[in-house]
Amino acid sequence: ASSAADAVTFRKAIGYLNDNLHRQPTISEIARYCNLSDASLKRLFEKYAGIGVHKYLTKLKIKAAMELLEEKESVANVAEKLGFTSQSYFSKAFKRETGMNPSELFVK
């Protein structure tokens, strides 16, 4: 595949992730949406993002979480809206990505 086609497919995959931040889409589901095999999807993310699909999805979720937390959403609501299985799992993922706990983010 040409790199122009790859770039378009990568953007399509990102769009799908952004549309599905409220849940945890599978690699197969995202690959199907992009008309790729699972392996091709994984290669695409390695090529353009330098990280795996789920890692990328987590980064998108954390970015969205920061925006929601800025709007004074509760940590529990943010975790639920972004499809995390539990508030504690969300807090761990948030801390791993940002180095902070979500609750200490906007406490002045």
Stockholm file with secondary structure:
# STOCKHOLM 1.0

chainA/1-108         ASSAADAVTFRKAIGYLNDNLHRQPTISEIARYCNLSDASLKRLFEKYAGIGVHKYLTKLKIKAAMELLEEKESVANVAEKLGFTSQSYFSKAFKRETGMNPSELFVK
#=GR chainA/1-108 SS CCHHHHHHHHHHHHHHHHHTTTSCCCHHHHHHHTTCCHHHHHHHHHHHTSSCHHHHHHHHHHHHHHHHHHTTCCHHHHHHHTTCSCHHHHHHHHHHHHSSCGGGSSCC
#=GC SS_cons         CCHHHHHHHHHHHHHHHHHTTTSCCCHHHHHHHTTCCHHHHHHHHHHHTSSCHHHHHHHHHHHHHHHHHHTTCCHHHHHHHTTCSCHHHHHHHHHHHHSSCGGGSSCC
//
